[in-house]
Amino acid sequence: MKASRLGKASGSGTTRALVLSFAVLSFCLGASALASAQGGTMSPYQGEQDGVSAGGNWLEFDSVDKMTGEKKARFELKSNNYFKEDAEYKPRVNLICSNGKLKVADFNPGIRLLPPNRPGWWGQPQLEVEVRVDDTHDFKGWNWLRGHFLSMDKGTVRGMMGANVFNIALPTRSGRQIAEFSPSGLNFDRVKQACDLTPKKYSKD
């Protein structure tokens, strides 16, 4: 009888230990997933790997085209601030590269853009913005893409890569707003390999 009771007690203790271990494991996994989500490393795009640090505040997201085998890399830098219209989504810069070459660099303000306010060289719609790269500021006409993105020029992109301060001011429905970035710390070797892109001191010329 004593042995039977002892066996039941031992079994009950083992069950409780297993339940407790499972609960701890579940909590740890949940906390890890939450931390990852809060860190902004989860990709919003199907087929794209979750982001890894590319140095400083930059994240790199890699993918492979399922049909062509084309290797793609997206480098993302989020701003330090939000625009008035959306306190949940920070403006961001994306460098999108394919098979070792830069395909497009875009600025996504996270809000619907105002209509274009100037034409480009070939009549393409553009929005004029003011950029600051460290102590230099200039006005740029960036191609207006579907009312949500602006295509950045390569000179500004290269200047931004090596800068400590990078700001973009643009007209919005809430007035003039400035997206403030801290681009320093980017892994130049990784961007050179994935995009054939190197930093260059910014100038207005």
C-alpha positions as CSV (number, residue, x, y, z in Angstrom):
1,M,0.0,0.0,0.0
2,K,2.8,2.4,0.9
3,A,4.6,1.6,-2.3
4,S,1.5,2.3,-4.3
5,R,0.9,5.6,-2.6
6,L,4.5,6.5,-3.1
7,G,4.3,5.6,-6.8
8,K,1.2,7.8,-7.2
9,A,2.9,10.7,-5.4
10,S,6.0,10.3,-7.5
11,G,3.9,10.2,-10.7
12,S,1.9,13.3,-9.7
13,G,5.1,15.2,-9.0
14,T,6.6,14.2,-12.3
15,T,3.4,15.4,-14.1
16,R,3.5,18.7,-12.3
17,A,7.1,19.2,-13.2
18,L,6.4,18.5,-16.8
19,V,3.4,20.9,-16.9
20,L,5.6,23.6,-15.2
21,S,8.4,23.0,-17.7
22,F,6.0,23.2,-20.6
23,A,4.5,26.5,-19.3
24,V,8.0,28.0,-18.8
25,L,9.0,26.9,-22.3
26,S,5.8,28.4,-23.8
27,F,6.4,31.7,-22.0
28,C,10.0,31.9,-23.2
29,L,9.0,31.2,-26.8
30,G,6.2,33.7,-26.7
31,A,8.4,36.4,-25.1
32,S,11.0,35.7,-27.8
33,A,8.5,36.1,-30.6
34,L,7.2,39.3,-29.0
35,A,10.6,40.7,-28.7
36,S,11.4,39.9,-32.3
37,A,8.2,41.6,-33.4
38,Q,8.9,44.7,-31.3
39,G,12.4,44.8,-32.7
40,G,11.0,45.2,-36.2
41,T,12.9,42.1,-37.6
42,M,9.8,40.3,-38.9
43,S,9.3,40.7,-42.6
44,P,5.9,41.9,-43.8
45,Y,6.5,40.2,-47.2
46,Q,5.8,36.6,-48.2
47,G,8.9,34.8,-49.2
48,E,11.3,37.2,-47.6
49,Q,13.4,36.1,-44.7
50,D,13.1,38.0,-41.4
51,G,15.5,40.9,-41.0
52,V,19.0,40.7,-39.5
53,S,21.1,43.7,-38.4
54,A,23.1,45.4,-41.2
55,G,24.8,47.7,-38.7
56,G,23.6,50.7,-36.8
57,N,19.8,51.1,-37.2
58,W,19.7,49.2,-40.5
59,L,18.1,45.9,-41.2
60,E,18.7,43.5,-44.1
61,F,16.0,41.3,-45.5
62,D,17.0,38.6,-48.1
63,S,14.9,36.5,-50.5
64,V,15.2,34.4,-53.6
65,D,12.9,34.5,-56.6
66,K,11.2,31.1,-56.8
67,M,11.1,31.1,-60.6
68,T,14.4,32.7,-61.6
69,G,16.6,32.0,-58.6
70,E,17.4,35.7,-58.5
71,K,18.9,36.7,-55.2
72,K,17.4,39.8,-53.7
73,A,18.3,42.0,-50.7
74,R,16.4,44.9,-49.1
75,F,18.1,47.2,-46.6
76,E,15.7,49.2,-44.5
77,L,16.3,52.2,-42.2
78,K,13.4,53.5,-40.1
79,S,13.2,57.1,-39.0
80,N,13.6,58.3,-35.4
81,N,10.2,59.9,-35.4
82,Y,6.6,59.5,-36.6
83,F,4.4,61.7,-38.9
84,K,1.3,63.2,-37.4
85,E,-1.1,61.1,-39.4
86,D,0.2,57.7,-38.1
87,A,1.8,57.2,-34.7
88,E,2.3,53.5,-35.4
89,Y,4.3,53.5,-38.6
90,K,7.6,55.2,-38.9
91,P,8.8,56.7,-42.3
92,R,11.6,54.6,-43.8
93,V,14.2,54.3,-46.5
94,N,14.6,51.1,-48.5
95,L,17.5,50.1,-50.7
96,I,16.2,47.2,-53.0
97,C,18.9,45.2,-54.7
98,S,18.9,42.2,-57.1
99,N,21.7,40.0,-58.3
100,G,24.3,42.3,-56.8
101,K,22.9,45.6,-58.2
102,L,20.8,48.4,-56.8
103,K,17.4,48.4,-58.5
104,V,15.7,51.2,-56.6
105,A,16.0,53.3,-53.5
106,D,12.7,54.6,-52.2
107,F,11.5,56.8,-49.4
108,N,8.2,55.6,-47.8
109,P,6.7,58.2,-45.5
110,G,4.0,55.9,-44.3
111,I,1.2,58.3,-45.4
112,R,-0.5,59.1,-48.7
113,L,1.6,61.6,-50.6
114,L,0.3,64.9,-51.9
115,P,0.0,65.1,-55.7
116,P,3.2,65.7,-57.7
117,N,4.3,69.3,-57.8
118,R,6.9,69.3,-60.6
119,P,7.8,67.3,-63.7
120,G,11.1,65.4,-64.2
121,W,13.4,65.6,-67.2
122,W,11.2,63.3,-69.2
123,G,7.9,64.6,-67.8
124,Q,7.6,62.0,-65.1
125,P,5.7,63.1,-62.0
126,Q,7.8,64.3,-59.1
127,L,7.5,65.7,-55.6
128,E,10.1,68.3,-54.5
129,V,11.6,67.5,-51.1
130,E,14.4,69.1,-49.0
131,V,17.1,66.8,-47.8
132,R,19.8,67.3,-45.2
133,V,22.9,65.2,-45.2
134,D,25.0,66.1,-42.2
135,D,25.7,69.9,-42.6
136,T,24.6,70.1,-46.3
137,H,21.0,70.6,-47.4
138,D,19.5,70.6,-50.9
139,F,16.2,70.4,-52.8
140,K,15.5,67.3,-54.9
141,G,12.8,66.2,-57.3
142,W,12.0,62.6,-56.6
143,N,9.8,60.4,-58.8
144,W,6.3,60.0,-57.4
145,L,5.3,56.4,-57.3
146,R,1.7,55.4,-56.8
147,G,1.1,58.1,-54.3
148,H,2.9,56.2,-51.5
149,F,6.7,56.2,-52.4
150,L,9.3,58.5,-53.7
151,S,12.2,57.2,-55.7
152,M,15.5,58.6,-54.4
153,D,18.4,59.6,-56.5
154,K,21.6,57.6,-56.3
155,G,23.8,60.6,-55.2
156,T,21.6,61.2,-52.1
157,V,21.6,57.5,-51.3
158,R,25.4,57.3,-51.4
159,G,25.7,60.5,-49.3
160,M,23.2,59.2,-46.7
161,M,25.1,55.9,-46.3
162,G,28.1,57.6,-44.8
163,A,26.3,60.3,-42.9
164,N,25.4,60.7,-39.2
165,V,22.4,62.9,-39.9
166,F,19.9,62.4,-42.7
167,N,16.6,64.3,-42.8
168,I,13.8,64.5,-45.5
169,A,11.3,67.4,-45.4
170,L,8.3,67.3,-47.6
171,P,4.8,68.8,-47.9
172,T,2.0,66.7,-46.4
173,R,-1.7,67.2,-45.7
174,S,-0.7,68.2,-42.2
175,G,1.8,70.7,-43.4
176,R,5.6,70.5,-43.8
177,Q,6.9,67.5,-41.9
178,I,10.5,66.2,-41.5
179,A,11.5,62.5,-41.3
180,E,14.7,62.3,-39.1
181,F,17.1,59.4,-39.7
182,S,20.4,58.2,-38.0
183,P,22.1,56.2,-40.8
184,S,25.5,55.8,-39.3
185,G,26.8,52.3,-38.6
186,L,25.8,50.6,-41.9
187,N,27.9,47.6,-42.9
188,F,29.4,49.0,-46.2
189,D,31.0,45.7,-47.2
190,R,27.6,44.0,-47.1
191,V,25.9,46.7,-49.1
192,K,28.8,46.6,-51.6
193,Q,28.4,42.9,-52.0
194,A,24.6,42.9,-52.3
195,C,24.0,46.2,-54.2
196,D,27.4,47.2,-55.7
197,L,26.9,50.5,-53.8
198,T,29.5,52.5,-51.8
199,P,29.2,55.7,-49.7
200,K,30.3,59.0,-51.1
201,K,30.6,62.4,-49.5
202,Y,27.5,64.3,-50.3
203,S,27.6,67.5,-52.4
204,K,25.0,69.6,-54.2
205,D,26.9,69.1,-57.5
